[in-house]
Amino acid sequence: MTRVQPPCANHQPNWRTSSYTGSGDNNCVEVADNLPQIMIRDTKYHDTGPILTIPPASWQQFTSAVVDARLGE
């Protein structure tokens, strides 16, 4: 995986941290959903780690599956 730059210099990602951050298990992510693509990164490596970029429809399917507890079926 390679580190990507925001698609447009005028539009910087608005990163938000998972609501579960601070639980002490070191498994937190940050999401930026204010750009044409959804960007996801590991909170521990936010400056140097890879950024996963996916289409909004895929993010919607994933988050719906999490909420509906359909993962692993």
C-alpha positions in Angstrom: 0.0 0.0 0.0 1.3 3.4 -0.8 0.7 6.7 0.9 -1.6 8.9 -1.2 -2.0 12.7 -1.3 -5.4 14.4 -1.1 -7.0 14.6 -4.6 -7.0 18.4 -4.6 -4.7 20.9 -2.9 -7.6 23.0 -2.0 -9.4 20.2 -0.2 -7.7 18.7 2.8 -9.0 15.6 4.5 -11.1 16.3 7.6 -9.9 13.4 9.7 -12.1 12.2 12.6 -11.2 9.6 15.1 -13.2 6.5 15.9 -15.5 7.0 18.9 -13.8 3.9 20.5 -10.4 5.7 20.7 -9.1 5.8 24.2 -10.3 2.3 25.1 -6.7 1.3 25.5 -6.6 -1.5 22.9 -4.6 0.4 20.3 -6.9 -0.6 17.5 -8.2 2.8 16.3 -8.7 4.3 12.9 -9.3 7.8 11.5 -11.7 8.5 8.6 -11.9 11.4 6.3 -15.2 11.5 4.4 -15.3 15.0 3.1 -13.6 14.3 -0.2 -14.7 12.4 -3.3 -13.2 9.2 -1.9 -13.3 7.9 1.7 -9.8 7.9 3.3 -9.0 5.6 6.2 -5.8 5.4 8.3 -4.4 4.0 11.5 -4.4 6.5 14.3 -1.0 5.3 15.6 0.7 6.0 12.2 -1.3 9.0 11.0 1.8 10.9 9.8 3.7 8.0 8.2 1.4 5.1 7.6 -0.6 4.1 4.6 -4.0 5.5 3.7 -6.7 3.3 2.4 -8.8 5.1 -0.2 -12.2 3.6 -1.2 -15.4 4.8 -3.0 -18.2 6.2 -0.8 -20.5 3.4 -1.9 -18.1 0.7 -0.6 -17.8 2.6 2.7 -21.5 2.7 3.0 -21.8 -1.0 2.4 -19.1 -1.7 5.0 -20.5 0.5 7.7 -24.1 -0.8 7.1 -22.7 -4.4 7.4 -21.0 -3.5 10.7 -24.2 -1.9 12.1 -26.3 -4.8 11.0 -23.7 -7.3 12.3 -23.6 -9.0 8.9 -19.8 -9.3 8.7 -18.5 -12.8 8.6 -21.6 -14.3 7.0 
